[in-house]
């Protein structure tokens, strides 16, 4: 069984990588990719960079190189409800693509069936099913949460594009997100100011911003603390799912192919 696990940033997948393995770096470009083999499974861990365009390019590259039996989208998300605090892990049940400036304009909707085997593991680890909204840029979480309050939701920048790819190719898909900032948490800095053209965080830009705006150092520290908690919780859940036997995992994911919704 071949599994493609895609995450935007190293900070998102690092805890999972430390918990599992051993991992072998197989390439740095066009996307940094690691490989691990265990229990009859080959897992490819791909760092895509932030944003839906980078995610789409990475998945296109993966499908051309090594078509997977399962696509897993892992990473952080912002909570749109008080129900999900920092560190809460969610599995995507419904996926929306939205316009950041016009969040009510629901461009597209996909959904995926979560089989009993998966929901059982979720219950065991305190993981919730959620709606995942994918926006191209920063959004007002409180405003967005009020508009989508019918279902507990989170917002990210990649999931919908990956779910759409999986839907078009009828490949089982699993989205696992950990809340790195709660409904009322402010990131405190501009992500665009510290990222490069490939959607990667650049330390040189982080240091430059800190020198120019020393007050942002506290925001960086708070964000790091929240991200560390989120990454650990997500890593533990991903490890539990991917350590299932090939038979059990195969039976479970066969039902996880995204479909167009209403």
C-alpha positions as CSV (number, residue, x, y, z in Angstrom):
1,X,0.0,0.0,0.0
2,X,1.4,3.4,-1.0
3,X,0.3,6.4,1.1
4,X,1.1,10.1,0.2
5,X,1.1,12.3,3.2
6,X,1.2,16.0,2.3
7,X,1.8,18.9,4.7
8,X,2.6,22.5,3.9
9,X,5.4,23.1,6.4
10,X,8.0,21.1,8.3
11,X,6.5,22.4,11.6
12,X,3.3,20.5,10.8
13,X,4.8,17.1,10.1
14,X,8.0,17.2,12.3
15,X,6.4,15.6,15.4
16,X,4.8,12.8,13.4
17,X,8.2,12.2,11.7
18,X,10.0,12.0,15.0
19,X,7.4,9.5,16.3
20,X,7.7,7.1,13.3
21,X,10.2,6.1,10.8
22,X,13.1,5.6,10.1
23,X,12.7,8.1,7.2
24,X,14.8,8.5,4.2
25,X,15.1,11.8,2.3
26,X,14.6,10.8,-1.3
27,X,14.6,14.3,-2.9
28,X,14.6,18.0,-2.1
29,X,13.2,19.4,-5.3
30,X,10.6,20.1,-6.6
31,X,9.3,19.1,-3.2
32,X,11.1,17.8,-0.2
33,X,10.1,14.2,0.1
34,X,10.8,11.5,2.7
35,X,10.0,7.8,2.5
36,X,9.4,5.2,5.2
37,X,8.4,1.5,4.9
38,X,6.7,-0.4,7.6
39,X,4.0,-3.1,8.1
40,X,3.5,-3.6,4.3
41,X,3.1,0.2,3.7
42,X,5.2,2.7,1.9
43,X,4.6,6.3,3.2
44,X,5.8,9.3,1.2
45,X,5.9,12.5,3.3
46,X,5.8,15.5,1.0
47,X,6.4,19.1,2.1
48,X,4.3,21.2,-0.3
49,X,4.6,24.8,0.9
50,X,1.6,26.9,1.9
51,X,-1.4,27.5,-0.3
52,X,-3.7,25.6,-2.6
53,X,-1.6,26.2,-5.8
54,X,1.5,24.6,-4.2
55,X,-0.6,21.8,-2.8
56,X,-2.0,21.1,-6.3
57,X,1.4,21.1,-7.9
58,X,2.8,18.8,-5.3
59,X,0.0,16.3,-5.7
60,X,0.2,16.4,-9.5
61,X,3.9,15.6,-9.1
62,X,3.1,12.8,-6.7
63,X,0.5,11.2,-9.0
64,X,2.9,11.3,-12.0
65,X,5.7,9.8,-10.0
66,X,4.1,7.2,-7.7
67,X,0.2,7.0,-7.7
68,X,-0.9,6.4,-4.1
69,X,-3.6,4.2,-2.7
70,X,-4.4,6.9,-0.1
71,X,-3.9,10.6,0.0
72,X,-3.6,12.2,3.4
73,X,-3.7,15.9,3.9
74,X,-2.1,16.9,7.3
75,X,-1.4,20.2,8.9
76,X,-2.7,23.1,11.0
77,X,-6.0,25.0,10.9
78,X,-7.7,27.9,12.5
79,X,-10.7,27.1,14.6
80,X,-14.1,28.7,13.7
81,X,-15.8,27.6,16.9
82,X,-15.2,27.8,20.7
83,X,-15.7,24.0,20.6
84,X,-12.3,23.4,19.1
85,X,-9.5,24.7,21.2
86,X,-5.7,24.7,20.4
87,X,-4.5,21.1,20.0
88,X,-7.9,19.7,19.0
89,X,-7.5,17.3,16.0
90,X,-10.2,17.0,13.5
91,X,-10.9,14.8,10.5
92,X,-12.5,16.4,7.5
93,X,-16.1,15.4,6.7
94,X,-17.2,18.2,4.4
95,X,-14.9,20.5,2.4
96,X,-15.7,24.0,1.2
97,X,-13.7,26.2,-1.1
98,X,-14.4,29.9,-0.2
99,X,-13.3,33.3,-1.3
100,X,-11.5,35.0,1.6
101,X,-13.1,38.4,0.8
102,X,-16.5,36.9,0.3
103,X,-16.8,33.9,2.7
104,X,-20.5,33.4,2.1
105,X,-19.8,32.7,-1.6
106,X,-19.5,28.9,-1.3
107,X,-17.7,28.1,-4.6
108,X,-17.7,24.3,-4.2
109,X,-18.5,21.6,-1.7
110,X,-17.2,18.1,-1.4
111,X,-17.8,15.5,1.2
112,X,-16.4,12.1,2.3
113,X,-17.9,9.2,4.2
114,X,-16.1,8.5,7.4
115,X,-16.5,4.7,8.0
116,X,-17.2,3.2,11.5
117,X,-13.7,1.9,11.8
118,X,-12.3,5.4,11.4
119,X,-14.8,7.1,13.7
120,X,-14.0,4.5,16.3
121,X,-10.3,5.5,16.2
122,X,-11.3,9.1,16.3
123,X,-13.4,8.6,19.4
124,X,-10.5,6.8,21.1
125,X,-8.1,9.7,20.5
126,X,-10.6,12.5,21.1
127,X,-10.6,13.5,17.4
128,X,-13.7,15.2,16.0
129,X,-15.3,15.2,12.5
130,X,-15.4,18.7,11.1
131,X,-16.1,20.9,8.1
132,X,-13.0,22.3,6.6
133,X,-13.1,25.6,4.8
134,X,-10.2,26.4,2.4
135,X,-9.4,30.0,1.7
136,X,-6.7,31.5,-0.5
137,X,-5.6,34.0,2.2
138,X,-6.2,35.2,5.8
139,X,-9.8,35.5,6.9
140,X,-11.7,37.0,9.9
141,X,-12.3,33.9,11.9
142,X,-15.0,35.3,14.1
143,X,-17.0,36.6,11.1
144,X,-16.5,33.3,9.2
145,X,-17.4,31.3,12.3
146,X,-20.7,33.2,12.6
147,X,-21.5,32.5,9.0
148,X,-20.8,28.8,9.3
149,X,-21.9,28.1,12.8
150,X,-24.3,25.2,11.8
151,X,-21.4,22.7,11.8
152,X,-18.2,22.8,13.9
153,X,-15.6,24.1,11.4
154,X,-11.9,25.0,10.8
155,X,-10.2,27.0,8.1
156,X,-7.0,26.2,6.2
157,X,-5.3,27.0,2.9
158,X,-4.9,23.6,1.2
159,X,-7.4,20.9,2.0
160,X,-10.1,21.5,-0.6
161,X,-7.7,21.4,-3.6
162,X,-6.3,18.1,-2.5
163,X,-9.8,16.7,-1.9
164,X,-10.8,17.8,-5.4
165,X,-7.8,16.0,-6.9
166,X,-8.8,12.8,-5.0
167,X,-12.4,13.2,-6.1
168,X,-11.5,13.5,-9.8
169,X,-9.2,10.5,-9.6
170,X,-11.4,8.4,-7.3
171,X,-8.5,8.0,-4.8
172,X,-9.3,7.5,-1.1
173,X,-8.7,10.8,0.9
174,X,-8.2,11.6,4.5
175,X,-7.8,15.1,5.9
176,X,-6.3,15.5,9.4
177,X,-6.0,19.0,10.8
178,X,-4.9,20.2,14.2
179,X,-6.0,23.5,15.6
180,X,-3.0,25.8,16.0
181,X,-5.0,29.0,16.7
182,X,-8.4,29.2,18.4
183,X,-11.3,31.2,17.4
184,X,-10.1,34.3,19.3
185,X,-6.4,33.8,18.8
186,X,-4.6,36.3,16.6
187,X,-1.5,35.1,14.8
188,X,0.1,38.5,15.3
189,X,2.2,38.7,12.2
190,X,1.8,38.6,8.4
191,X,2.5,35.1,7.0
192,X,3.4,36.6,3.7
193,X,6.2,38.6,5.3
194,X,8.0,35.4,6.3
195,X,7.4,33.1,3.4
196,X,9.1,32.6,0.1
197,X,7.7,32.0,-3.4
198,X,7.2,28.3,-2.8
199,X,5.1,28.9,0.3
200,X,7.9,28.0,2.6
201,X,8.8,29.8,5.8
202,X,12.2,31.4,5.4
203,X,14.3,32.0,8.6
204,X,16.0,34.9,7.0
205,X,12.6,36.7,6.6
206,X,11.7,35.7,10.2
207,X,14.9,37.3,11.6
208,X,14.5,40.3,9.3
209,X,10.9,40.9,10.5
210,X,12.0,40.5,14.2
211,X,14.7,43.0,13.7
212,X,12.4,45.5,12.1
213,X,9.5,44.9,14.5
214,X,10.8,43.5,17.9
215,X,7.3,43.2,19.3
216,X,6.6,40.4,16.8
217,X,9.0,38.1,18.7
218,X,6.3,37.5,21.4
219,X,3.8,36.6,18.6
220,X,6.4,34.2,17.1
221,X,6.9,32.5,20.5
222,X,3.1,32.2,21.3
223,X,2.6,30.8,17.8
224,X,5.4,28.3,18.3
225,X,3.9,27.1,21.6
226,X,0.5,26.6,20.0
227,X,1.9,24.9,16.9
228,X,4.0,22.5,19.0
229,X,0.9,21.3,20.9
230,X,-1.1,21.0,17.7
231,X,1.7,19.1,15.9
232,X,2.1,16.6,18.7
233,X,-1.6,15.8,18.9
234,X,-1.8,15.4,15.1
235,X,1.3,13.2,15.0
236,X,-0.1,10.9,17.6
237,X,-3.4,10.4,15.7
238,X,-1.7,10.0,12.3
239,X,0.7,7.4,13.8
240,X,-2.3,5.4,15.2
241,X,-4.1,5.4,11.8
242,X,-1.1,4.6,9.6
243,X,0.1,1.8,12.0
244,X,-3.1,-0.2,11.3
245,X,-2.6,-3.4,9.4
246,X,-2.8,-3.1,5.6
247,X,-6.1,-5.2,5.7
248,X,-7.8,-3.0,8.3
249,X,-6.6,0.3,6.7
250,X,-7.5,-0.9,3.2
251,X,-11.0,-1.8,4.3
252,X,-11.4,1.5,6.0
253,X,-10.1,3.8,3.3
254,X,-12.1,2.1,0.5
255,X,-15.1,4.2,1.6
256,X,-13.2,7.5,1.9
257,X,-13.4,8.8,-1.7
258,X,-14.6,12.4,-1.8
259,X,-17.8,13.1,-3.8
260,X,-19.5,16.3,-5.0
261,X,-22.0,17.7,-2.5
262,X,-24.8,20.0,-2.7
